Amino acid sequence: MFGSVKEVAAELFREYGSEEPITVLIWDTQSVRYALERHNPTPQDVLAILETMGCTDIDEYQRRGIGHEFVAEVMRGIVEARTATSSVTVNKLELQRLLHFAANRLDSDRAEEMTEDEREAMHTIDGLLNQL
């Protein structure tokens, strides 16, 4: 379950009543941050992890458990998704200006003096300009 203490308590009461013996294991924002301190999770990351925990199928968490390994695995997924989808939207004219500026900084008139990295960058810039 995922939610505020009030929401979770109400759900537990609805689902199990007041007489059913149960065990409640708690992960809160502080415990997730502590488990992932070397990853420096954002507050949004922590909430996403807590929600993932709360939405995990009961059969799965009873079989595998939800511990540090699970939390780290979810964090890795968040990081991978963040880096895989990193993109920006740039106005075509602004991009052209930027590419021309970069090309001028590399100064194609001195091609014989360019390093391999500079030649590769110039080739990339030319390719991008041709696509615009």
N, C-alpha and C positions, 0 to 999 in steps of 0.2 A: 504494500500500500504506500501511496505517496500523497502527502498533503500536510496541512497544518496539524498540530496536535489535536485541536478540536475536531477537524474533519476525520482524522484517523481514528480517534476515540469513538466517534459516532458510528463509523463504518464497522469497527470491531464489535461494538454493542449490537448493531443490527445483524451482523453476520453470526455472532457467537452467543449473544445474550449475556446475562450477568453471572451465570453459574458455570459456564464451560471453562475448564482449566486450559490455559494457553501459556505459551512462552513468547515474549516479544523481545526481539533483538533490535537495537536501534542504531542507525547511522544518521547523524545529523550533519549540518554544514561544517561544523568544526572537525568532526572525525574524518570527513572526506578530505578537507583541506590538509589535515595532519597526514593522512595516508599518502597524499600526493604532493607533499611540500616541495619535493625536488622538481616537480613538473610545473609548479607555480600556476595552478588553475585559476581561471577568472571566476567571479561569482556566478556567471552564466554557466560555466563548465560544471561547477559544483551542483547547481540546481538540475542540470541535464543528467548528471550522474545519479543524483538522488531519485529523479523521476524514472530513469532506466531501472534502477534497483526496484522501485516500487511497482513497476509494470512488468517485472520479470515473472514469467509463468511459475506458479507454485511448485510444479513438478521439477522444473529446472533448478530452482534455488534449493529445494530440498535434496536434490541429487548432488549438485555441484557446490552449493553454499555461496554466500556472498561475502567475500573477504577482500584482502588487499589485492590479490591476483585479479579478481573480478573487476575491482575499481580501477586498477591500472590498465586492464584490457579496454574498458570503456573509455578511459582517458586517451589511450592510444588511438582509438577509433575517432574520437573528437578531433585530435590533432591531425590525423590523416585527412579527415573530411575538410578541415579548415584549410590545410595546405593544398589539397587537390582542387578546391574550388576558389582559390584566391584569384581574383580578377578585378580589373577596373574598367570603367567605361570612360572613353576619351573622345572628345569631339574630333572629327576627321581633320578639320583645319588645324586644330591645336597639335594633333599628332604629326601632321605634315611639317609644321613649324619646328617642332621638337626634333624630328628626324633630320631636317635640313640643318638645324643648329648643331646637332651631334656630328653630322657629316662635315660641316665646316670646321668643327673643332679637331676632327681627325685629319682634315686637310689632305684630300686625295691627290693634290699636286706633289706631294712628297711620298708617293707610293713606295719608292725604293727604300725609304727610311723607316717605313712602318714595320712594327713588330707583327708577328703572326696573329696575335690577339687583335691588334688594330685592324689588320686586313680582314679578319673574320667579322669584326664588328661592322666594318664598312660594307662588306658583302650583305650582312643581315639588314643594315639600313637601306641599301639599294633595293633589296628584295621587298622590304616593307613598303617603300615608296612606290615601287612598281605595282603593288597590290591596291594602292589607294587610288 
